[in-house]
Amino acid sequence: MRAMTMIPAMAIVLAASPLHAQSTSPQSATLGSIAPQIEAGFTTFMAENHVPGLVYGVVQGGHLALVKGEGVQDIAARRPVTPDSLFRIASMTKAFTALSILSLRDKGLLSLDDPAEKYVPEMRGWTYPTSDSPKIRVRDLLQHVAGFVTDDPWGDRQQVLSQADFTALLKTGVPFTREPQARHEYSNLGYAILGRIVANVTGQPYRRYVEKTFLVPLGMASSGYDTPASPIERRAVGYRWENGAWSEEPTMKDGAFNSMGGLQVSANDYAKWIAFLLSGWPARDGPETGPVRRATIRELAQGLNFVSVATRPGSTGATACPLALAYGMGWRVMQDCDLGLTMSHGGGYPGYGSHVMLMPEYGTGIFVLTNRTYAGPTGPAWDAAMLMHKAGLLHRPAMPVSPDLASFYAAAQAVWQAGTVAPLNGRVAMNFPMDRTAENWANVLGDLKAQAGACDTAAPITPTGRMTGTFRWTCGKGSVNGQIILAPTRPITIQALRFTFEGAVP
């Protein structure tokens, strides 16, 4: 097929979505001010990677704050991409599968530490690579440590495999590349087995369970697994770029590997999923309103201990601090110096390439869907996140100061003023006087006060937990940094109080 040279673009939509009414907050207006920079990143990506069409979105504050379609969903009919265009999201489906498994665990229908063969009888009698190999647990499949070889090229084409053929494959047994639980190695086969577990435990097809548990309750009415049955006028047709032109990829029907990558969504629908996931943070009191508990959502971010060092994707990666990377459950989990906890996943598939990243501490998610094989739009998604960070658009909810921490902070202020620990009498843990005597405390406090000069101790404490916090006082000759750590006892006592002087910079 001849390459297309002109691609129509859809106008940008700001803070208007079916999730919530249009926002009029200053934050949305500021997002609008950097929207041209975000758009430029995705437009450049499209041109450099020969992408026929894409749609990207920013979910923040529980709604789709920014969404834009570019290019076409079908190069023959030249239908422009819109927020309602349907794209396959490939391996971003794995998050739905992982949360399905956790929901069944919550219902008491399975255990993550059970051997997978308990729920998939065809796995019984498999030949493991060594005599001391542990049997594959459900948890091992979730976190890609089952010992299977990485299988992106092969697994991507198994979407159409029938359930009967999948059963035959499992009965035959599969070769291992290493013993289970030895290291992380990405496996589509493992997530296909998780889909079989969902089906066997619930007595219904995997896709039906996802539809009933997530798609319908979240109002994702356009999303599903039967791509050939979706309206062609809304479907983003998948293309491969080769020999200087686009060629259409075959539209794969729903099959046994749908749990590893078969879901099709629109941007408007997918934003509802992202908003639901982000609603799991922070932990708080209040009723549970989602399909699963908030604590269950947060469990997705618990990475296994096969940690590697990674570089932040995108144009800022070369100067960013190294990231610690682990695989959680359907998500790659990283700690970023600027963005905090991040959860991300790509989706590579014949005809499609996608990426999603969440910054749950900031209540923000960014996603992009394309209709070109293995397009990999990771860089511009992360660049958009950094643009938001630099614009001051990412805000953590303030952690409340617990009554206990507030009480002991007041006591710490009194200790500083008195120059002794007498204000803490009767409120210290047993280790406190053993770690430093009252006499030594008086000496240390005297020295610190002489170094610091007069201090303004009215600054609030910054909680790092319900029982820990830090503070910083501005003083005549510099500043005093402090820390409070309470003891895990009843009644509450203090186990550590620390003051550090920091001299003024000349």
N, C-alpha and C positions, 0 to 999 in steps of 0.2 A: 504494500500500500504506500502511496506517495506521501512524503512528509508534508505536514500542514504548516503553513507559514504565518497565517493570521489567526489569533485566538481572541475571541471576545472576552471581556472581563466583567464581572458583576460588581455593582456598587457595594461599598462597605456598609455594614450594619453595626451600629454601636448600641449596646445596652438595651437591645430589644429582643426578647426571646419568649417562647411559650412557657418558660419556667416561672418568670415573674414579670410584673409590669416594668416598664422602662424606668431605669434609675436616673435620678437627677442629682446624685451626690457629686461633690467636687472630684472624688476619686474617678468616677466615670468620665468626667470632662478631661481630666488629666490623661486618662488612658486614650481618649480621643486625640490628644495632642501628640502622642507618640505612635499612633496608629499608622501614619505614613512610613515611619521607619520600620515598623513590624512588617508592613506590606512589602516594602522594598526588599527585605530579606527573602521573603517567600517568592516574590517575582523573579529575583535573581536566581534562586534555586531552580525554579521552573525552567528558565531559559538555559541554564548550564546543564541541566539533566534531562532535557527533552521530555518534560512532563506535559501531557495534554491538558490535564485539569487537576485542580486541588481545591480543598476547602480547609480553612483553619479557624480555630476558635479559642477564646480565652474565657474560662469559667472563673468567676470571682464573686464572693459574697453570695453564693448559692444560685447564681444565675449566669446565663451566657452573656457576658459583658461586651464581647467583641466577636464578630463572625464575618468571614468574607470568603466568597467563592471566586476562583479565577479560572480562566480557560474553559474547556468544554468537556462534557461528560461523554460525548460521542462525536468522533471526528467526521463521521459521515453525515449525520443529521445536524451537527454543529449546535447541539443544545448546550447552553451555558451551564456551568456548575452553579448550584444554589445551595443554601443551607439544608434543603430538603433532598438533594441528590443522594443516591444510595451508593456507598462504597463498602467493599469487603475490608475488614480491619485485620485480617490475618491473625498473627499471634497475639494481638491485643485481646483476642477472644479468651486467652488463657486466664485473664483476671476473672472473667465470669465463671470459668470452670473451677478455679481455686475457691472462690467465694461460695460456689455451690457445694463443694466438698465440706467447707467449714460450716455451712448451714446445716448439713446433714449431721455433722459432729455435734452441733448445738442441740439438735433434736434427739440425740442419743442413738442414732442409727448406725454410726460407725465410730471408730477411734483412729486418729492419725497414726498411732503406733501399732495398729494391727498390721499383720502381713497382708499385702495386697491380694494374695491368693485366697484369702478368706472370702473376698467378694468377687473374685474373677477365677472360677475353678480351673479354667484352662491354663493358669499359671502354675498349678500344682505339678510337681514332678519336673520342673525345669532344671536343667543342668547348669549350676553356677560355676564361675571360673575357678574357684578354689574350694577345698573341702571346708575351710573355715569362713567362707563368705556368709554374711548375714542375709536372711531373706529380705526381699524388697518390701518396705513398709509403704503405707499410703503417703506418709510424710516425705519419703524419698522421691516419690513421683512428683509431688508438689514442688520440690526444691531442686529437681534435676540432679539427684545423686544416686540414681538407681543402677548406675554402671553401664547404661546404654551409650552407644556411640552417637555423637552429634549428627543430626540427620536433616538439616534444613533442605538440601536439594531433593532428597528422596521423600521426606515427610510431606513437603509442600504438594506433591503430586498424588498423595494418598487420600485426598479429600473425597474422591469419588468411590473409594473402596467400600464394598458392601459390608453390612454387618456379618453376613455369613462368611465372607472371605476373611474378615478380620478375626473371627472366631477360629478359622482354620489356621491363620498365621500364629495366633496365640497357642493353639494346641501343639503346633510344631515346635514351639520354643524359639527364643531369639538368642543370637550370639551376644556375648558381653564384651565390651572393650576393657573393662576392669571390674573388680568386685564392687558391690553396692556400698555406699556410704564412704567411699575413698576420696572423691573429689567431685566438684561440680562439672557437669557436662550437659549442655542444653539438648533436650530430647523431646521432639514432637510425639514420638511413640509413647513416651511416658504420659503425656497429657491426653492422648487418645485412650490409654488405659483408664485414666481418671474418668473420662466420659463413660466408659463401660461400667465403672464402679457406680457412678450416679444412676445409670439405667438399672443395674441389677439391684441396687439398694432400694430404689423407689418403685420399681416395677413399671416404669414408663420410659420412653426414649429420653435420652439426655436433653435434646432440644426442647422437649415439652416441659421438663423440669425448669430449665432456664427461663422459658417464656412465662410459666406460671409464677415462678419465684421472683423474677427481676423485671423482665420486659413489660409485663402487664401492669404490675403495681407501680412501676416508675413512669408509666405512660409512654413507653417507647413503642408506639403503635406501628411505626414504619419499619422496625428492625426485625430481623429473623434470619433463619438459616437456609431457607429455600430460595436462593437467588434467582434461578430460572423462572420462578413464579412471580417475581416482583415486577412492577410496571416498567416496561422498557423505557417509557418516556422519562422516568426518574432515575434509571439505573446508570451509574458511571461504568461504561464498558472498559474492560481492562486491556491495556496495550503493552507490547514489548517494543523497545527501540533497538533496531538492528539494521545494518546496511544502509544507514542514513534515512530510515523511514520507520513509521509505526506499523506494526502488524498486530492484529487482534488476537488476544489469548482466548482459548476456549473457556466458556462459562461452565465452571464445575458445579455439578449438582451436590446436594447434601448427601454426606456419606459418613462412614464410621470414624473418620478423623475430624469431624466437625468441632469437637471439643478442644482441638489444638489451634484451630484457625478459621472456622467456617462462618462466623457471624458477619452480617451485613447491616450497616447503620447509616443514618443520616447525621449530619452535624447537629441538627436540632435535637435529635434523639440522644446522641452520644453525650451531649452536654448534660442531660438529665442523669446519666450514669455517673459522670464525673462529679456533679454536684452532690449526688448521694454518697459517693465515696468520701469526698471532702467533709461531709457532715459528721464523719466519725471523729473528727478532731475539733477542739480539744476534748479530753475526757471531762465530763460534767454531770451534774445532777439533771433530772428531768426525764420525762417519758421517752420511751423508745418509739419512734415513728416510722422507721425504715423496715425493709424486708428482713434485715438481720440486725443484730445488736451492734451498737457503735464499737464496742470492744472487739467484736469479731472483725469488723472492717480494719481496725488498727492492727490486728494480728497479721494482716497481709504484709506488713512492713517488717516483720521479724525475719531478718536474714540469717541464713545458716552460717556456720563459722568457717566456711571456705572463702575467706575474704581476700580480695585482690586490690591492687592499686590501679586507679583509672585516671584518665584525663577528662576534664569537663568537655563535653561536645560543644562544637560551635567555635566562633572566631575568638572567644575569650579564653579558650582552653590553654593556650600556650603560656599565659601569664597567671592562670588561676592556680590555687594550691592543689596538690594531688588529692584525689578523692578515694575514700575507702568504699569498695563496692562488694556487695553480697547479693545473692538472689533470695528474695523473700518467698512469697507464694503468688506466682503470676506477675511479679514485678521485680525489676532490678532496683535495689535500694542503695542509695549513696548518701554520704554526709558531705555537704558542700559548704565551704567557708563563708560564702555569701548567701546562699539560698537555703541553708539548713538541711533538714531531712528532705530528700527528693526520692520519688518513686517514678520509674519510667519503664517504657517498653516499646520496642519497635514492632512493626508488622510487615514482614516481607512475604509476598505471595505472587504467583503468576498473574500479572495484570495489575497488581496493587502494591503500594508501599505506604506505610503510615508510621506515626510516632505519637506517643502521649507522654507527658511528664506532669507529675503532681508535686506541689510544694504544700503539703498538708498543714504545716505550721503556720502558713500564710493564707490558707483557705483558697488557694489558686491552682488552677490546672490549665495546661495548654495542649492542644492536640492539632494534628494535621493529617488529612486523608488525601491520597493521590491515586490516580489510575494508570500508573506505569510500573511494570514489574520491578520489584526490589528498589524502588526509588530512594528509600532511606532518608526522609526529610528531618533527620534528627537535628542537624546544625541550626537551621533557622528557628526551630522550636525553642532550643536552649538560648539562642541569641535574643529571642523575644522575651524570655524570662529575665535575662540580664538587663535588657532595656527597661523592663518594669522595675527591677531592683534599683537601677541607677536613677530612675525617675521618682523614687520614693513611693512606689505603688504597692509595695509588699509590707504588710504590717502584721506582726504576731498579736493575737489577743493578749491583753495584759493579764498576767497571772495574779490572782488575788492573794493578798497577804493574809495568812491564817491568823486567827486570834492568838494562838500560842506564839507564833513567830513575832507578831506585833508586840506582845507582852514582853518577850525577852529582848527585843530590840530597844524598848524603852528602858529596860534594865541595863543594857549595854551602854546606852547614852548616859545613864546615871553613874555607871562605873567610870566612864571617862571623866565626867565632871568631878567625881569624888577622888579619883586617883587611887582607888582601892576597889577590891571585888566585894566589899561589904554589901552593896545593894543586891548581890546574888545569894546572900546567905539563905540556906534552906532550900535553894532551887537548883543546886548543881548535882550532876551525876557523880557517882563514886570515883570516877577517874580524874575529875577536874582538879581536886586539891593534890592528887598524886602527880599529875603532870606538871603543875607549877604551884608552889606554895603561895599563900596570901602575901608573905613578905616579899617574895620575888615579883609577884604581880605589882606590888606598890613600886618597886624599883623600876621595873620595865615601863610602867605607865608614866612614872616621873620622867624618865629619859625621853620617851616618845613625845610627851607634851612639851618638853623643852625644845626638842627638834622642830616640832610642828608649829608652835605658837598657838595663838587663839584659833579655834576651829568652829565653824558653823555646823553643829550636829543635827540640824533640823532636816537634812536631806532624807527622803524616804528610803526604806530598805527595798532592795530588789529581790523578790523571792526566786529561788531556783528549785523550790519544792515547798511542800507544806511545812517542812521542818528544817529548811536550810535557806540562807539568804546572804546577800552581800550588800555592802554600802560603801559610799565614798563621801568623805567630808572635805570641803575646801577649807584650808587653813592659811595662816599668815605666811608660813614659810614653805608651803607645798600642799600636800593632801595626805589624808589618812584613809587607807583602804581597809575594810573590815569584813569579817565573815562570822556567821553564827551557824552552829550545827547543834541541833537538839538531839537528845538521846531517845532511843526507842523503848521508853519506859512509861509506866503510869504510876504516879503523876508525871507529867512532862517535866524534864530537867534539861539543863544545858551541858553538853559534853565538850564543846570547844568554842572559844571566843578568841578571835585573832585580830590584831591590829598591825598594820604595816605602814610605815611612813615613806612617802615618795616626795623627794625634794623638788622644788620648783626648778624648771629648766631656765638657765641663765639667758 
